[in-house]
């Protein structure tokens, strides 16, 4: 039987990596969860520098009790980011993990507009193997 810490670590390792918002073809968000506990959100449409389209960055952690990814220390790089307009600019943003596999992740977040939990589908972006 695995302990709570082992389960949280296993899921954190599954979450780590680069994820593309699957429901947007034109200008999707990319969530990058790093092993060091930092995250970056990229979006070409909302960034100030199209060569490095960072719209937000901060810290992330996985809460096993809530089955949630918590984004904290949120720093908004772009003032007009679609991501922050849609998800809000609170100090903490919580995504509940509804389902996760090797290549797909279904998250939901509670909207400030009291619309309940809104689902968002993400697909893993394969790591390029540069040598």
C-alpha positions as a printed Julia matrix, in Angstrom:
131×3 Matrix{Float64}:
   0.0    0.0     0.0
   1.36   3.39   -0.97
   1.4    6.22    1.53
  -0.14   9.63    0.91
   3.26  11.19    0.23
   4.14   8.54   -2.37
   0.8    9.05   -4.16
   1.23  12.84   -4.2
   4.76  12.47   -5.53
   3.65  10.04   -8.25
   0.89  12.39   -9.4
   3.22  15.4    -9.25
   5.61  13.54  -11.54
   2.72  12.83  -13.93
   1.77  16.52  -13.92
   5.3   17.76  -14.57
   5.93  18.81  -18.15
   4.39  20.98  -20.85
   0.63  20.88  -21.48
  -1.36  22.51  -24.3
  -4.95  23.67  -23.86
  -6.71  21.28  -26.23
  -9.94  23.23  -26.79
  -8.32  26.22  -28.53
  -6.86  25.93  -32.01
  -6.16  29.61  -32.66
  -4.21  30.71  -29.61
  -3.87  28.02  -26.93
  -2.33  28.4   -23.51
   0.65  26.24  -22.63
   1.15  25.28  -18.98
   4.65  24.24  -18.01
   5.0   22.54  -14.62
   8.65  22.13  -13.61
  10.1   19.63  -11.14
  11.48  22.47   -9.0
   7.92  23.63   -8.17
   7.83  26.56  -10.58
   5.38  27.02  -13.44
   5.16  29.16  -16.56
   2.18  29.93  -18.77
   2.81  30.77  -22.42
   0.43  32.3   -24.97
   1.44  34.01  -28.22
  -1.69  36.16  -28.27
  -1.3   37.71  -24.84
   2.44  38.15  -24.46
   4.51  41.26  -24.75
   7.32  39.42  -26.54
   6.26  36.88  -29.21
   9.72  35.25  -29.13
   9.21  34.38  -25.44
   5.44  34.44  -24.92
   5.38  34.18  -21.1
   2.14  35.62  -19.71
   2.39  34.31  -16.13
   4.77  32.47  -13.82
   4.96  31.42  -10.19
   4.96  28.33   -7.98
   2.88  25.16   -8.17
   2.15  22.27   -5.87
  -0.15  19.28   -5.81
  -2.58  18.93   -2.9
  -3.47  15.24   -2.56
  -6.36  15.89   -0.13
  -8.13  18.14   -2.63
  -6.72  16.39   -5.71
  -5.74  19.85   -6.89
  -2.93  21.76   -8.54
  -2.37  25.04   -6.71
  -0.73  27.96   -8.48
   0.72  30.45   -5.99
   3.03  33.48   -6.1
   1.38  34.34   -9.4
   3.3   36.95  -11.35
   1.47  38.42  -14.32
   3.95  39.26  -17.07
   1.33  40.43  -19.55
  -1.39  42.79  -18.39
  -3.8   41.65  -21.14
  -3.41  37.89  -20.92
  -6.48  35.9   -21.95
  -5.47  33.32  -19.33
  -5.56  35.77  -16.4
  -8.68  37.5   -17.73
 -10.48  34.16  -17.79
  -8.99  32.61  -14.63
  -8.75  35.78  -12.55
  -5.83  37.49  -10.89
  -6.14  36.14   -7.36
  -2.91  35.32   -5.51
  -3.82  31.62   -5.76
  -5.49  29.66   -8.54
  -6.7   26.1    -7.94
  -7.25  23.5   -10.67
  -8.98  20.29   -9.61
  -7.59  17.23  -11.38
 -10.58  15.32  -12.75
  -8.59  12.84  -14.82
  -4.98  12.42  -15.83
  -3.18   9.96  -18.09
   0.21   9.99  -19.73
  -0.91  12.36  -22.51
  -4.18  13.96  -21.34
  -5.26  15.94  -18.32
  -8.78  17.12  -17.49
  -8.79  20.0   -15.02
 -11.56  22.19  -13.7
 -11.52  25.48  -11.89
 -14.21  27.34  -10.04
 -15.11  30.53  -11.85
 -15.51  33.81  -10.0
 -18.78  34.18  -11.91
 -20.32  31.3    -9.9
 -20.71  29.13  -12.99
 -19.53  26.11  -11.03
 -16.54  24.03  -11.98
 -15.44  24.68  -15.57
 -13.64  21.81  -17.32
 -10.49  22.36  -19.38
  -8.75  19.67  -21.45
  -4.98  19.66  -21.85
  -2.71  17.42  -23.91
   0.93  16.76  -23.14
   3.44  18.33  -25.5
   6.15  15.75  -26.27
   9.64  16.72  -25.18
  11.97  17.35  -28.08
  15.08  15.22  -27.97
  17.88  17.62  -28.79
  21.41  16.3   -28.59
